[in-house]
């Protein structure tokens, strides 16, 4: 079996950089603190529900 060329990673990385470089103005922008807050509050709610309704 032939060896893979090491230059394949660069082409795929260049495509990803070009894809993520174009940012639309119509996209919803969510602040990072909101994501962290939602994750923490979800964990708290699930933990409290586990104590209220044990399986």
N, C-alpha and C positions, 0 to 999 in steps of 0.2 A: 504494500500500500504506500502511495506517495506521501511524503510529509506535507503537513499544512504550511502554507506560507505565513510568516509572522506579520505580513502587511495587511492581513484581513481585518484585524482589530481596528486599525486606523480608519479604514473606510467606514465601518459601522459607527465608530465614535464620531466621525465627522458628520454623519447623517443625524445622529442624535443631537449633536451640538447645534446643527442648523435647525432642527425641529424645535428644540427648546429655546432657541434664540428668538424665534418669532413669537412674540407675546401679543395677544389680542387685547384690545381695550374693553371688549364686551364681556370678558371673563369675570366671574364672581371672585372677588378678592376677600379671603378670610384671614384675619389676623392669627398669628401662631398662638397667642394666649387664649383665643377662643377654642381652638382645637384641643389644647391641653386642659382647659377648664371643662370642656364637654367630656373628655376621657376620664378625668378625675370624678366628675359628678356621676357619670354612668357607673363607674366602679363602686362608688358609695351607694348608689341606689340598688345595685345588684346585691351588694353585701348586706344591706339592711333587709332586702326582701328575702334573702336566704335565712336570716334569723327569724323573720316573722312567719314564714311558711317553710318549715323544714321538710325535707323529702323523706 
